[in-house]
Amino acid sequence: MAPPKLTRSLISGFFRSLLANPGSPSLELGDEVLSYEQLWNYAGKITACLNDISAPSEDVVAILASRSLGAYGGILGILGSGRGYCPLNPKFPLERTLVMLKASGCKTLIVGQECAATLESLLPRLDKPLTLIVPDPEWEPANALLSSHRVVSARQLSKVADPSEPTLNGKPLDPNATAYLLFTSGSTGVPKGVAVSQSNAVAYMEYAAKRFGFHAGDRCSQNFDLTFDLSVHDLFTCWDAGATLCPFTEQTLTPATLIEDKELTCWFSVPSVAMFASKVGLLQPGEFPTLRWSLFCGEALSSSLAEAWQQAANNSILENLYGPTEATIAITWYRWDSATSPAECVRGLVPIGWPFDGQQVCAVTDELQPVATGESGELCLGGSQVTRGYLNDPEKTAKSFVRLAHTGDQIWYRTGDLVRQDERGCLFYLGRRDFQVKISGYRVELQEIDLVLREAAKTEVAVAIPWPLSEGSASGIVGVLSGSDPALDAQIIKTCEARLPRYMVPTRIYHFPQIPLNVNGKIDRGKITEMLGSWKD
């Protein structure tokens, strides 16, 4: 095996670990354990294939796979070729996947065997032929639908020579090249593409390596779907340290059960996973003695849940991280202290804390002027982790990526989150400026669901509401309609299921004779939420 060139990139830590300890375990999928060398032997074939077949202009490759060797090896194979990866989620509605694939401009798609059914549904809807790479040796599609596409099977991959170094068509990697392309919820019904550059990713990885100090003996959780940017932390902080990645399977009742089963040392999830663990009785004192790091991100963390987890993982350091996709995974931190933190919480929520070294935060007014210490304002983020904007959407980019007059030409990302900052510089999350919310850790634009509800119900008066509310966050969505026939509720929800990811689909429809409006004549979502709280079935 020829040694790969150690380039400063998202994958460079994996290669460093590969060279240092090729026989160490890199990935544990159920009962199967792969060493770093075995994983690269699999991924390296994909790298060599991409360098052989992809057009020079193709800088992003799509991957349709989930928690499999094809998924993890495919991502490494793409990055090893100097390209960025664009994950597609088999759980998403077909229409959304088609929009994402088209917007990405990808001409090559890597497909895992577990997504065979999704591929068969996807292919007839494509308007252009693709190159399909099918790396699983047990699966070689023989569908007539493949006739218009170029297919590279595992058998063909096995004959490809191993690559010697990660390059982009023979050229060194550009720090501004895309490391990964993700899509967030969009208020117009069209997902927004966020291209995270190699330099953005490296800035996060270098800080995370210093902050968390993961090492080769660690066993790290992998909870997040690959379309969720927190999965990038899962994979690459682990492999950067030469540690072992332990994904949970779809059959797992709750990911938290893997902490004991796999003797995990490093945990990362949204708080709702911990909440479910609490409900099923897993958060008993001393329950997770192997954990030395407990990290949470993606939605508000309640103080009661933080303390319950800390008692269960009594040997671990617990930190609450915060950051949108547009600022690369996470950008602020707060360390929980059972003695002092409960008193620091606002509205029962753990602070989001301080910015990572080298990154900047600023709370501003609607006019983008900084607010005084202790006053509430919209959180803006600056620094090397902030991305360039939205893919092929200059209008949305201009609205969210702005300059603040007191900071010169620096670009800041407007998060839409309301915060206040105390005299120590600690940030406290107060809520959303707009109607963007977190559901099970996923960022959701309520207006996107409004649009689908209106079309499905054939009414202009349709509102999506986060519900039920619990400790500052919501576990789901309900639809509130006026002027629609209740007999159509089942069909409305079915239409939503066909067009929206599962976490965005309303669980129930409520019918109001009149939708409340505020003094400005706008729909009063706060009042609707208040009315839902007193609703009697």
N, C-alpha and C positions, 0 to 999 in steps of 0.2 A: 504494500500500500504506500503510494507516494505521499509524502507529507504535504498537507494543504498550506497555502500561503496564509499567514495570520494577518488578515486585513481588519482594520477598525470598522466593524459592522455588527449588525445584530447577531450574526452567526459566529463571530470570531471567538467568543467564549466557548462555544461548543468545540471548535477546532482545537483550542488550547487544551481543553479537557481530554479530547481524543488523543492528542499527542502525548500528554503527560501520563495518562492511565487508560490505554485502549481497552483493557480487559475489565474495567470497572463497570458496574451496572448503570445503564443510562435510562432505561425504561422498563417498567414492570406493568404489563398488561394482563390482568388476571393472574394466572399461574406462569405466564411466559415472561422471562427476564432476558433482555437484550443488553449486551455490553455496548460501550461507545463504538467499538470497532464494528460490531455486527450492525448497529443502527446506521452507521455511515456507509457500510458496504451496500445496504439497501438504498439509502438516500443518494449515495454517490452515483448510482446507475441513473437515477432520475436527473441529477445534475448534468451528467454527460449527455444524456438524451436531449435535454432542453438546449444545451449548447450546440447540439448537432442539428436539431429540427426547427428551433424557434427563429422567427425573423429578428434581425438586429434591432428593429424598432420596438419590439415587444418587451416592455420593461416590467410587466405584471402578469402573473399566471394565476388562473383561478384554481381552487381546489374544493371539491365536493366530497367530504369525508368527515367522520366523526369518531373520536376516541378509538382509533385503530392504528396499526402500524402504517397503513397507507396515509393516514392523516398526519402523523408526526414525521414519518419519513418523507412524505410529500412536501411538507413545509420546509424541512431541512434541505431537500433536493432543490427546491425553487431558490431558496436563499443562497445555496452553494453555487448556483449559476450566476449570481450577481443580480437576480431579479427580485421583485417584491411579490408577496403572495396576497391573494384576495380570497378569503374563505367564504364559502357558501354553506348555508345551513339546511340540511335535509328536513328539519322541523318547520321551516318557513313555508308559507303558501307558495305555490309554483309561480304565481304572477309576480310576487316580490322577488323571487330568485331570478326571474327573467329580466326584471328591471335592473337589478344589481349587475348581472352578467353583461347586459348590453352597455350599461353606463361605464363599466370597468374597461371596456375595449379589449378584453382578453380574447386571444385567439386560440389559446391552449387551456385545456381543462384536465386536471388530474382527478380521477374518480376512485373512491374506495368501494370495495365489494358491498359494504353495508348500505350503499346508496344506489344499488342497482335499480330499484323500483323508481326512485326519483329521477334517475337518468332516463329511463324509458318514457316517463311522462314529459321530461324536459325536451328531449330531442325533436319531437314533431313541432315544437313551438319555436324553434330557432330559425332565424331568417338567413343565417350564414353558416357555412361549414366550420367545424372546429377540428383541431387536433386533440384527440382523446388519449391520455396516458392512463393505462389500467395496470397498476403495479402488483396487484395481488395474484400470486401464482395459481390459486385455486379457482380463479374466475377469469374467463375469457368470453366476453359478450359475443353472442352469435345472432344478434337481433338484426332483422332486415333494415331497421331504422338507421343502422350504423353505416349503410352503404355510401351515404354522401359525406361521411366524415373520415378523416384519417385516424386510424386506431393503432396505438403502440401497446402491445400486450406485454405481460410479464415475461413471456418466452423471448420476445424480441429484446426486452430490456436486459435480459441475462447475457446477451451477446455484446452489450455495449461496454466499451473500455472504461475503467475507473478514471475519474477526473484527477488532475494533479493539484489544482488550486482553484479557489473561487474567483472567477473573473466575469466581467460582463463583455462577452464576445471578444475576449483577448485583451480588454482594457481594464485597468484598475477600477475598483468601485468608486463611484462618485458619492461623496457624503450626502448630496442632495437627492440621490436616487431613492425611489420608494422602497421602504422595507416591508410595509404591509398596507393594504387598502381596505378600510372598513366602511360600512354604511350605517348611519344613525337615522333615527326616525325624523321625517320631514313634515312640516306643518301643511304643505300643499299636497300631501299624499305621495310624494316622490322621495325616497330615501336620499340622504345627503352623503356623498362620498368624502371620506377624510383620508388623504394620503399621508401617512407618517413616514418621514424620511429616515434614512440611515443615521443622520446626525441627531435627529430627535430621539431615536431609539437608543443610540449610544449614550446620550446625555442621561437618560433614565437608568440604563444598565450600570453605568459607572457609579452613579450615586447609590443605587440599590446595593451594589456589591459592597460598598463601604458601610452603608447603614446597617444592613442585615447580617453581613458576614457569614453567609451560607458557606458550607464546606463539603468536601467529598463524602463525608459520612452521613450527610443529611438525606432525609427521605421526604419529598415534597408533594403536597397535594396538587391535584389538577381538577378543579371544580368547574371552571368556566367553559362555556361553548366557545369554539374557535372564532365565532363572529363577535364575541365580546372581548374588548381590547385587554381586559384584565388577564385573559389567557396568555397574552404575550409575557407577562410577568411569570405566570406559572411555568412556562416552558424554559425561558431563557435565563432567568435568575438561577434556576436549578442547574441547567447544563453549563452555565458559565462557571459554576462552582464545582463541577464534576460530580454532582449529586445524582440521586435517583428520582425520576419522575413517576408518580403513582396515580394515574387517572382513576376516577371512580367509573364504574360501568353504569349503563342506563338501567340495569336491573337492581341497582343498589337502592334500598329503601330510603336512606338518607346518607349523603356523603360522609357525615360525621362518624358513621359506624366504621369507616375505613381507618380512622385514627388509631384504633386499637388493633384492627385486623392487620394493618400494614406497618404498625409501629412508626407512624409519621412523626417527624420532628418539626416540620414547617407547614403551617396551615394558612390558607388564603381563601376567603369566600365573601359573599354578600351577607349582611346580617340576617336576612330571612332564612338562610340555611341554619344558622345558629338558633333562630327562633323555633324552627321546626324541631331541631334536636332537643330543645327545651321542652316542647310539647310532648315528645315521646319519651321523656324522662332520662335523656342521656347526660344532662348537665348536672351530674352529682359531684360533690366536692372530691377532687383527686381523681376524677374519671379518666383524664387524659395526661398521665404523668410523663409521656415521652415527648410531648410538644415543648419546644423551646422558643418558637415564634408563633404568635396568633395574630394574623392580619385581617382586617375587614375593610371593605371599600364598596362603592357602588350605590349605596343608599344610606340614609341616616341611621346611626347606631344609637340605640337607647342606653342610658346609663345602667338600667336594671339588667339588660342583656349582657352588657360588657362585664359587669361584676359577676354574673352567673357563670359566664364563660371563663373568667379569670379564676374563679374558684375551682372549676372543673379542670382547667389547664394551669394548675397552680405553679408549675415550674417554668411557665412561658412568659415572655414579654408580649403584651397585647398592645397593638397600635391600630388606630383608626386612620386610614388613608383617604385622601380625597383627590379627585381629578377627572375631568372629562376626556373623551377620546381626542378632542382637539388639542389637548395639552399632554398627550402621551402617557396613558396608563394612570399615573397618580403624581401629584405635585405638592401636596402638603401632608403633614403627619402630626399625630397627637398620641403620646404614650400614656396609657391608662395607669393610674396609681390609685389603688383601693382606698388609701388614706385621704388623699386630697382631691381626686377627680370628681367624686359625686357632687361636691360643693361648687365645682366649676361648670357643671352642665347647665345649659339653658333650655328650658322647656323639656327637661328630661333627656336631652340629646347630648351626646359626647361632642366636644369641640372638634373642629377639623384642623386646628393647630397652626403650625408654622410651615412656611415654604421650604422645599428642599434647597440645599446649598446651590447657589447659582441661579435660582429661579426667583421671580418677583410676584408679589400680589399687591393689589390696590383696590380699595372699596371706593366707588364713585357714585355721584348723583346721576339723574337722567341726562344731565348736560355733560357728563363725563368729567366732572370736576371732583377732586378727592374730598371725601368727607372727613370730619374731625374724628379723632380717636374716641371710640365709644359710641359713635353714631352709626346707623345702619346705611348700607349702600350696596350697589351691585358689585360683585367680585369680578375683577379683571385679572388676567394672568399673563405674565410676560417671562421671557427667557428662552433658553435653547431647546426646551421641550415643546414650545408652542409651534403648531404646524402652520403651513402656508395658507390654508383656507379650504374651501370646498371644491371638489372636483368639477371642473367645467361649469362653475356657477359663480361668476363674478359679483352678481347682485347680492346673493346671500353672504358671500365672503366679505363684501364691503360693509354689511350691516353688523357682522359679528367680529371681524378682525379690524381693529381700529387703532388710531393714534390718540394718545392722551397729551394734551397741550403742554403739560408740565414735564413730559419725558422725551421731548424731541421726536425723532423719527422711529422710535421703537414701536413695534406692532404688539398690541395687546388683544387677548381673546376675551370677549364679553361672555361670561358664563350664564347670565340670567339668574344666578343664585344671589340671594340677599344675605349679607353677613355683617357683623360688626367686629371690630378689632380692638383689643384692650391695649393698655399701655405697655404690655410685654410683647405685643405683636401677635398674640394668639387670636386666631379666627374662630368665630362662633357662627354656625349655620342657622339662619333664621327662616328660610323658606325660599320659594321660587318667585322671581320677578314676573314671570309670564305663566303660561299654562303647560310648561314642560315639567314632567314628573318622573320619578323612578318607580317602576313596578318590578318587583323581584330582582332589583339591581339593574334592570334595563332602562335606559333613558327613552321616554315616550313623549311625543308631541300629542297632546289631547286633540288638537285641531285635526290631526290626521285621522283619528278615530271618528271625530265629528263628521268629517267628509264622507266616510264609508257608511256611517249610520244614516246620514241624510239620504244618500243614494239608495240604500237598502230599504229604508222605510218610506221613501218617496215623500219626504216632508222636509221643509227648510228648518224646522225647529227640532234639532237633535243635539244633545250635549253628552259628552263622555265625562264621567266623574270618577276619580280614584276612590274606591270603596271596597271593603270596609277599611276605615282608618284605624291604625293602632300604633301608638307611641311614635307619632310623627311621620309614618310612612303608610303606604297602602299595599295590600296584597292582591288587588285586582281592580277591574274596571266595571262600572255599570253604565248602561245607557239610559238617558232621560229624554223622553219624547213628548211632543204635544201635537195633536192632530193626526195621530196614526192609529190604526186598528190593532188592538191588543191580540187579535187572532193571528196576526202576522209575526208575532215575536219570535217564534221558533225559526221561521224563514229568515228573519233579519239577522239573527245570531249565526245561522248557517252561512249566510252571505259574508258576514264578517270573518268567519273561520276560513273562507276561501281566499280572502284578500289580506288578512293580517296575521302576524305571528301570534302564537297561542297566548302569550302574556298580554297582548293588546286586545284580545277579544272580550267584549262585555259578557259577564257571567249572568246578567239578568237585565231585563228591560223594565223601567218604571214609566208610567204615563201620568204626566201632570196636566191638569186642565189649562194651566197657564205657566209659562216659564218666567220666573222672577227676573227683573232687570234692575240694574243699579241706577244711580242718579244720572249717569252719562248715557243711559239708554242701552247699555251693553248687558249681555247675559251675566247674571250674578252667580258665578259658580260657588262662591262661599255660602250664599243663601240656599242654593240647591243642596249643598252638603249638609247644611243645618237642618233642612227639611227631611232629608233622608234619615238623619239621626232620630227623628221623631216619628218616622213612618210606621204605620201599623198595617200589617198584612191583613 
